[in-house]
Amino acid sequence: MYKRMKFLEEGRTKEKLTPYMNPPKNYINSEEKSVFLGYPQTIPHPIALETYKNYLEYNENHVGVFSNVFTQLDQTRKMEKELIEMLGDLYGDDTVDGYVTSGGTEGNIMGTWIGKELLGKDCCVIKSYLTHQSIDKACCLCSLSNVITISYTDEYVMDLAELESIIKSQINLGVKSFIIVATMGYTMTGSKDNIEKIDMLIQHYEMENSIKFYFHIDAAIGGLVFPFLHENEGIFKYKSVKSLTVDPHKMGYVPFSAGIFICRKSLQESIAIPIKYAKTVYDKTLISSRNGAAAATCWVMFQYLGKEGFKRELNKLIILKEYLVKKLLSKNLIEVISDQGTNMVCIHFNCIHDGILSDQLEKKYILDGFILKYRGQDYYCYKIYIMPHVTKESLDYFIEDIVRISQVNRKDN
């Protein structure tokens, strides 16, 4: 019977706590020949770990936004300011504001919150079925009730014909403002919405109908992937894009928590709240106090890798992903549902009844299944992310397990 934990009257000795001070390895288990495959997270880069540990003792508390501060800053605040500038340069607008967040959910809430403050609570929010659930959370927190979820196409991107139809129908109902949320790297499929065409659509309706838009991009996963695969991936080169969120603790190889929210210059003024105990400082964030070590670690990793380093690391992961897919396809074990040429693939195990892995295998490889429509039918799918802790050897173990259960499945049938 489970016994609930009580708060101790007397503390325990360090010797008794030592086992709890050393966590188990949760990405690679050589004894069980398993590897973490289901989510875009990994063991942080050694340089990131060293930097993070060094700054933890400093325990720097970051409050406010430094991207729009031009007075002298101490080291970690200056690093956060320069971090925002680096990403602004990468995404095509070196005048952006922003700050280091707890992750993509906070960034998506920030984008929705600013959009609501600029447009009013009567605006219409449009997203796709594949959009991350944090947007639903953001709409709830911001009391936005007119939220419309539209379909995705066979390429797993927002259906632009339906998007335009919804905009037209809402305008006919008297709606004058819209928050549109697009995604660069959907969690389930790795696909990215056509930002260029959405931008063109928005500009058309702004000019022809005097309609106001706030265009937010969830680039939590793809923000440090797509810019290094394709030239000219600068998100802010599209005039209507107002803000985005990206997670360095995913494809930036730094420890949790390290997300980044970026927006056009001065947009955060719309949510500014004065800090009573700091006369000249306004809080323009959601989380307020945050750990300066995260900003310092991101700064160091971006400086260490540079664009070429990010490309090099990503290409290694893509080669491993392609190796896995080729092996599974050659044995007729899977159907590829979505493969965007990144380090992620969405698959269906056609060698298994209903495509559903056993609980034991899902747990072993940290895989969660879900249903997607593919070629007009519902398929049970899995997303696989190839991250730096994954090796060719560990993928071979995974392939062996799939071959084994497929053989058992055929015998049973």
Solvent accessible surface area in square Angstrom, and as a share of the most:
residue,aa,sasa,rsa
1,M,244,1.09
2,Y,172,0.65
3,K,177,0.75
4,R,186,0.68
5,M,164,0.73
6,K,151,0.64
7,F,200,0.83
8,L,93,0.46
9,E,169,0.76
10,E,142,0.64
11,G,73,0.71
12,R,114,0.42
13,T,73,0.43
14,K,134,0.57
15,E,133,0.60
16,K,128,0.54
17,L,64,0.32
18,T,59,0.34
19,P,93,0.58
20,Y,164,0.62
21,M,109,0.49
22,N,97,0.50
23,P,113,0.71
24,P,118,0.74
25,K,173,0.73
26,N,92,0.47
27,Y,29,0.11
28,I,65,0.33
29,N,54,0.27
30,S,93,0.60
31,E,163,0.73
32,E,107,0.48
33,K,103,0.44
34,S,11,0.07
35,V,2,0.01
36,F,15,0.06
37,L,1,0.00
38,G,0,0.00
39,Y,69,0.26
40,P,7,0.05
41,Q,45,0.20
42,T,12,0.07
43,I,82,0.41
44,P,26,0.16
45,H,46,0.20
46,P,97,0.61
47,I,50,0.25
48,A,0,0.00
49,L,59,0.30
50,E,109,0.49
51,T,14,0.08
52,Y,36,0.14
53,K,134,0.57
54,N,100,0.52
55,Y,33,0.13
56,L,84,0.42
57,E,163,0.73
58,Y,117,0.45
59,N,120,0.62
60,E,26,0.12
61,N,74,0.38
62,H,0,0.00
63,V,33,0.19
64,G,1,0.01
65,V,10,0.06
66,F,11,0.05
67,S,11,0.07
68,N,44,0.23
69,V,41,0.24
70,F,168,0.70
71,T,106,0.62
72,Q,180,0.80
73,L,34,0.17
74,D,57,0.30
75,Q,111,0.49
76,T,0,0.00
77,R,54,0.20
78,K,103,0.44
79,M,16,0.07
80,E,2,0.01
81,K,28,0.12
82,E,45,0.20
83,L,0,0.00
84,I,0,0.00
85,E,71,0.32
86,M,47,0.21
87,L,3,0.01
88,G,0,0.00
89,D,93,0.48
90,L,31,0.15
91,Y,0,0.00
92,G,45,0.44
93,D,24,0.12
94,D,102,0.53
95,T,73,0.42
96,V,7,0.04
97,D,4,0.02
98,G,0,0.00
99,Y,0,0.00
100,V,5,0.03
101,T,5,0.03
102,S,46,0.30
103,G,7,0.06
104,G,10,0.09
105,T,48,0.28
106,E,8,0.03
107,G,0,0.00
108,N,1,0.01
109,I,13,0.07
110,M,0,0.00
111,G,0,0.00
112,T,1,0.01
113,W,53,0.19
114,I,0,0.00
115,G,0,0.00
116,K,45,0.19
117,E,77,0.35
118,L,79,0.39
119,L,33,0.17
120,G,31,0.30
121,K,134,0.57
122,D,121,0.63
123,C,0,0.00
124,C,0,0.00
125,V,0,0.00
126,I,0,0.00
127,K,14,0.06
128,S,0,0.00
129,Y,126,0.48
130,L,8,0.04
131,T,14,0.08
132,H,59,0.26
133,Q,119,0.53
134,S,0,0.00
135,I,0,0.00
136,D,68,0.35
137,K,103,0.44
138,A,0,0.00
139,C,5,0.03
140,C,105,0.63
141,L,117,0.58
142,C,11,0.06
143,S,79,0.51
144,L,8,0.04
145,S,108,0.69
146,N,47,0.24
147,V,50,0.29
148,I,34,0.17
149,T,67,0.39
150,I,3,0.02
151,S,53,0.35
152,Y,41,0.16
153,T,38,0.22
154,D,125,0.65
155,E,114,0.51
156,Y,6,0.02
157,V,29,0.17
158,M,2,0.01
159,D,37,0.19
160,L,45,0.22
161,A,79,0.61
162,E,53,0.24
163,L,0,0.00
164,E,54,0.24
165,S,61,0.40
166,I,34,0.17
167,I,0,0.00
168,K,103,0.44
169,S,48,0.31
170,Q,17,0.08
171,I,36,0.18
172,N,127,0.65
173,L,139,0.69
174,G,47,0.45
175,V,20,0.12
176,K,133,0.56
177,S,12,0.08
178,F,0,0.00
179,I,0,0.00
180,I,0,0.00
181,V,1,0.00
182,A,0,0.00
183,T,4,0.02
184,M,0,0.00
185,G,6,0.05
186,Y,1,0.01
187,T,42,0.24
188,M,44,0.20
189,T,0,0.00
190,G,5,0.05
191,S,0,0.00
192,K,59,0.25
193,D,2,0.01
194,N,59,0.30
195,I,13,0.06
196,E,92,0.41
197,K,113,0.48
198,I,0,0.00
199,D,8,0.04
200,M,120,0.53
201,L,25,0.12
202,I,0,0.00
203,Q,47,0.21
204,H,83,0.37
205,Y,10,0.04
206,E,59,0.27
207,M,148,0.66
208,E,119,0.53
209,N,61,0.31
210,S,96,0.62
211,I,4,0.02
212,K,130,0.55
213,F,9,0.04
214,Y,2,0.01
215,F,0,0.00
216,H,1,0.00
217,I,0,0.00
218,D,9,0.05
219,A,0,0.00
220,A,13,0.10
221,I,19,0.10
222,G,1,0.01
223,G,0,0.00
224,L,4,0.02
225,V,4,0.02
226,F,7,0.03
227,P,16,0.10
228,F,16,0.07
229,L,50,0.25
230,H,84,0.38
231,E,141,0.63
232,N,123,0.63
233,E,30,0.13
234,G,11,0.10
235,I,1,0.01
236,F,6,0.03
237,K,97,0.41
238,Y,40,0.15
239,K,155,0.66
240,S,4,0.02
241,V,0,0.00
242,K,48,0.20
243,S,0,0.00
244,L,0,0.00
245,T,0,0.00
246,V,1,0.00
247,D,2,0.01
248,P,0,0.00
249,H,11,0.05
250,K,38,0.16
251,M,4,0.02
252,G,0,0.00
253,Y,8,0.03
254,V,5,0.03
255,P,16,0.10
256,F,106,0.44
257,S,54,0.35
258,A,1,0.01
259,G,0,0.00
260,I,0,0.00
261,F,0,0.00
262,I,0,0.00
263,C,0,0.00
264,R,49,0.18
265,K,125,0.53
266,S,57,0.37
267,L,31,0.15
268,Q,1,0.01
269,E,89,0.40
270,S,41,0.27
271,I,7,0.04
272,A,30,0.24
273,I,100,0.51
274,P,84,0.53
275,I,18,0.09
276,K,194,0.82
277,Y,180,0.68
278,A,29,0.23
279,K,193,0.82
280,T,130,0.76
281,V,55,0.32
282,Y,106,0.40
283,D,20,0.10
284,K,23,0.10
285,T,7,0.04
286,L,73,0.36
287,I,71,0.36
288,S,41,0.26
289,S,59,0.38
290,R,23,0.08
291,N,57,0.29
292,G,0,0.00
293,A,1,0.01
294,A,4,0.03
295,A,1,0.00
296,A,0,0.00
297,T,1,0.00
298,C,0,0.00
299,W,63,0.22
300,V,34,0.19
301,M,0,0.00
302,F,17,0.07
303,Q,100,0.45
304,Y,119,0.45
305,L,13,0.07
306,G,33,0.31
307,K,113,0.48
308,E,117,0.52
309,G,1,0.01
310,F,9,0.04
311,K,51,0.22
312,R,130,0.47
313,E,41,0.18
314,L,2,0.01
315,N,76,0.39
316,K,108,0.46
317,L,8,0.04
318,I,17,0.08
319,I,115,0.59
320,L,33,0.16
321,K,1,0.01
322,E,93,0.42
323,Y,47,0.18
324,L,1,0.00
325,V,15,0.09
326,K,151,0.64
327,K,77,0.33
328,L,1,0.00
329,L,86,0.43
330,S,86,0.56
331,K,93,0.39
332,N,100,0.51
333,L,3,0.02
334,I,4,0.02
335,E,42,0.19
336,V,39,0.23
337,I,11,0.06
338,S,4,0.03
339,D,61,0.31
340,Q,68,0.30
341,G,39,0.38
342,T,6,0.03
343,N,4,0.02
344,M,5,0.02
345,V,1,0.00
346,C,0,0.00
347,I,1,0.00
348,H,21,0.09
349,F,0,0.00
350,N,62,0.32
351,C,9,0.05
352,I,23,0.12
353,H,124,0.56
354,D,88,0.45
355,G,0,0.00
356,I,79,0.40
357,L,4,0.02
358,S,57,0.37
359,D,118,0.61
360,Q,109,0.49
361,L,1,0.01
362,E,34,0.15
363,K,164,0.69
364,K,40,0.17
365,Y,0,0.00
366,I,65,0.33
367,L,2,0.01
368,D,73,0.38
369,G,24,0.23
370,F,32,0.13
371,I,99,0.50
372,L,2,0.01
373,K,105,0.44
374,Y,29,0.11
375,R,181,0.66
376,G,63,0.61
377,Q,116,0.52
378,D,96,0.50
379,Y,45,0.17
380,Y,52,0.20
381,C,0,0.00
382,Y,0,0.00
383,K,11,0.05
384,I,0,0.00
385,Y,3,0.01
386,I,0,0.00
387,M,0,0.00
388,P,58,0.37
389,H,10,0.05
390,V,5,0.03
391,T,67,0.39
392,K,107,0.45
393,E,108,0.48
394,S,10,0.07
395,L,0,0.00
396,D,42,0.22
397,Y,52,0.20
398,F,0,0.00
399,I,10,0.05
400,E,104,0.47
401,D,16,0.08
402,I,0,0.00
403,V,38,0.22
404,R,113,0.41
405,I,28,0.14
406,S,1,0.00
407,Q,94,0.42
408,V,76,0.44
409,N,27,0.14
410,R,128,0.47
411,K,168,0.71
412,D,113,0.58
413,N,132,0.68
